[in-house]
Amino acid sequence: MHNETDDAVVPGHRHAYDAEQYWETRYREAEQLWSGNPNPVLVDVAARLEPGTALDLGCGDGSDAIWLAGRGWQVTSADISATALARAADRAATAGVGGAVDWQRHDLTRTLPDGRFDLVSAQFLHSPVAFPRETVLRSAAEHVAPGGTLLVVGHLELPPWADHHGPEHDPELYLPTPEEVLADLDLPAAQWRTERADVVARQVRGPEGQPGTTTDSVVALVRVG
C-alpha cells in the first residue's frame, strides 16, 4: 500500500487491527520506511504514456507521485496515513513539484478520490490489516477515464528473508497471479484491453543488507469503452 522497499511489509488480510493506527505507527517509527525510488514497473509503463492526470493509490512517501509530477502529470495521491502524506508533501515541495500533486487522506476501503484519471496506479496495494483488496481494485477501475490505464502491481512471493510468523506474514496470504488479478477484477471484456499480464523478477536487499530476488505480478489494462 505504498512505494516498495527492499524490506517491505509483506501483505496479509486476516488481521483485525485498526488500519489508520497501524500505518501511522509504521510511519512514525521510521524516518524513511520505503526506498525513496519510484516503482520500476510504473516508470516503465508511464514513460510510454502521454502525461495527463494520475491517481496514485496507497501513495506512501510519495515517490511515484513525485516521479510522475516531474514528468508533467497532474497527480492525485491517496493514503490512509496523515504522517505519510505530510512527509510526501514535504518531499514534493523539495523536488519542486508540490503544485502538481493533490495529497488526500482516504481509507480506500471506504472512499477514493473523486474524478476519472488517465492513469490509475495501485502499486503493492497490500496490507496486514483487514483489507478487501479485490473490492478496492474494482472501485479503482471505475476511476479510469476512457482511453486511460489501470496499472496493478503486487507481490507474487515473499522475500527470501521473510519471517513467516508475524502478522505481516500471514500463512494464508493471497498473492494473486496476473490471471487471478484479472479474474478478481472481472471487468467487461468489451470495455477493457489487456496490455500486460505478466510476472517480473526484481532484485531486492533485505533489512540486514542481504541480496535476494523476488517476483511481482503486473497487470495493465486500457479502458477502451
Phi, psi and omega in degrees: 000045192173175178294134185289149177222167183296325181246043186296155168298132178269138193288146169218176182210016187250000189258126188270052173275164173283121188297313181298316180297318181300309185286326175300316179298316180301314183287325180288335182281345184224135177293326176221111185273327184244182189291334185088000180251151175293151179292132190297325179293320176302315179302315182296315183287312185292331179297340181267356184256153172286128180304139178207231178255142182226146174243122181251110185266130184066056194286343179058232183280002172087011185299319179294314181298318180295319178297314179298313181300324179292348179246019170098003178278148167263118193244136167250123185241134184235139174206157180278341186264118176296326178295316178298317181295319178296319178296318180295319180297321177297317179296319180296319178297317179297325180280354178081018182237019184304325182287349183262000183233130175256110182269124183230136177270123180218139161273106189295345175285349182241317183217152169235159176302151179286156172107175174241150191225152178287336177218126171244120187243126175237098184258114178053050182277075179233164177201143173286350176270152179312123190206111180281075188304316183298318179295318179297318181292323176295322175295321179299322180298329179292343181265007177273127179286156174306131184085354181274173185242135169255122181241120180238117177238132181215163175297140173248343176207162177285149171301150185297340182262006187298139172274114187276008187254347181273172181296338178284352185230059181301133179295345178252032178306140173256103179245086191288147171288167176304320180296322178290324175299315179299318179294320179295321179293319177051051182272148181299125184299329181288343184251354184223139175246128179279116178270323179215142171207083189214174180245133179238143175269148182219133176281132182227166178227131187279179184296338177259012180086005183285135180280156177193177178231138175226170181235149181235151175266133182234127174228126175232125182235143176249132178278114185256347182228000000 
